[in-house]
């Protein structure tokens, strides 16, 4: 499966929506659990956990990321959450 990328500061970046589509294609019985674990005015800390199957008790991968409002090219108008493994 080839993922569509965009160029950000000279590097190929796969947008979150593309990664999520790929996940569902590979693991149609999986799940993605997200939660806000912290933050303050204009900043948020998120945690995302992916499970390859609904029956899995432990996640296959977990990522924690933070984003500040207006801090990058990706989020000019509002907070977006970038989640990495």
KAWO-V592936 format. One record per residue. N is the residue number from 1. PHI is phi in radians with two decimals (* if undefined). OMEGA is omega in radians with two decimals (999 if undefined). NEAR is the number of other C-alpha atoms within 12 Angstrom. Layout:
n->N phi->PHI omega->OMEGA near->NEAR
n->N phi->PHI omega->OMEGA near->NEAR
//
This chain:
n->1 phi->* omega->3.12 near->10
n->2 phi->-1.70 omega->-3.12 near->10
n->3 phi->-1.72 omega->3.11 near->18
n->4 phi->-1.28 omega->-3.14 near->17
n->5 phi->-2.12 omega->2.99 near->16
n->6 phi->-2.15 omega->3.14 near->16
n->7 phi->-1.56 omega->3.07 near->13
n->8 phi->-2.23 omega->-3.14 near->13
n->9 phi->0.94 omega->3.08 near->10
n->10 phi->1.45 omega->-3.14 near->8
n->11 phi->-2.11 omega->3.09 near->9
n->12 phi->-1.31 omega->-3.11 near->12
n->13 phi->-2.19 omega->3.09 near->19
n->14 phi->-1.61 omega->-3.12 near->22
n->15 phi->-1.12 omega->-3.08 near->22
n->16 phi->-0.97 omega->-3.11 near->22
n->17 phi->-1.06 omega->3.09 near->18
n->18 phi->-1.22 omega->3.12 near->18
n->19 phi->-1.15 omega->3.12 near->25
n->20 phi->-1.18 omega->3.09 near->25
n->21 phi->-1.03 omega->3.13 near->19
n->22 phi->-1.12 omega->3.12 near->19
n->23 phi->-1.02 omega->-3.11 near->24
n->24 phi->-1.12 omega->3.09 near->19
n->25 phi->-1.14 omega->-3.12 near->17
n->26 phi->-1.42 omega->-3.05 near->16
n->27 phi->-2.31 omega->-3.08 near->19
n->28 phi->-1.10 omega->3.11 near->17
n->29 phi->-1.77 omega->-3.12 near->16
n->30 phi->-1.52 omega->3.06 near->24
n->31 phi->-2.67 omega->3.08 near->26
n->32 phi->-2.15 omega->3.14 near->29
n->33 phi->-1.92 omega->3.11 near->23
n->34 phi->-2.14 omega->3.06 near->22
n->35 phi->-2.66 omega->3.01 near->21
n->36 phi->-1.48 omega->-3.10 near->21
n->37 phi->-1.90 omega->3.10 near->16
n->38 phi->3.09 omega->3.09 near->16
n->39 phi->2.62 omega->3.09 near->18
n->40 phi->-2.66 omega->-3.11 near->13
n->41 phi->-0.93 omega->3.10 near->11
n->42 phi->1.40 omega->-3.13 near->18
n->43 phi->-2.53 omega->3.13 near->22
n->44 phi->-2.42 omega->3.04 near->24
n->45 phi->-2.03 omega->-3.08 near->26
n->46 phi->-2.07 omega->3.02 near->26
n->47 phi->-2.20 omega->3.07 near->27
n->48 phi->-2.21 omega->3.09 near->28
n->49 phi->-2.21 omega->3.10 near->26
n->50 phi->-1.99 omega->3.13 near->33
n->51 phi->-2.17 omega->-3.11 near->25
n->52 phi->-1.23 omega->3.12 near->23
n->53 phi->-2.51 omega->3.14 near->19
n->54 phi->-1.00 omega->-3.10 near->17
n->55 phi->-1.37 omega->-3.11 near->13
n->56 phi->-1.11 omega->3.11 near->16
n->57 phi->-1.51 omega->3.13 near->13
n->58 phi->-1.92 omega->-3.14 near->17
n->59 phi->-1.23 omega->3.05 near->22
n->60 phi->-1.33 omega->3.10 near->22
n->61 phi->-2.70 omega->3.09 near->21
n->62 phi->-2.35 omega->3.10 near->20
n->63 phi->-2.29 omega->3.07 near->24
n->64 phi->-2.17 omega->-3.13 near->24
n->65 phi->-2.56 omega->3.04 near->25
n->66 phi->-2.23 omega->3.11 near->27
n->67 phi->-2.56 omega->3.05 near->29
n->68 phi->-1.84 omega->3.12 near->25
n->69 phi->-1.02 omega->3.10 near->22
n->70 phi->1.11 omega->-3.02 near->15
n->71 phi->-1.60 omega->-3.07 near->18
n->72 phi->-2.57 omega->3.10 near->18
n->73 phi->-0.99 omega->-3.03 near->17
n->74 phi->-1.27 omega->-3.06 near->23
n->75 phi->-2.15 omega->-3.11 near->17
n->76 phi->-1.21 omega->-2.99 near->13
n->77 phi->-1.93 omega->-3.14 near->13
n->78 phi->-2.69 omega->-3.13 near->17
n->79 phi->-1.26 omega->2.96 near->23
n->80 phi->-2.15 omega->-3.12 near->26
n->81 phi->-1.92 omega->3.10 near->29
n->82 phi->-1.79 omega->-3.05 near->28
n->83 phi->-2.05 omega->3.14 near->29
n->84 phi->-2.07 omega->3.04 near->21
n->85 phi->-1.75 omega->999 near->16
//
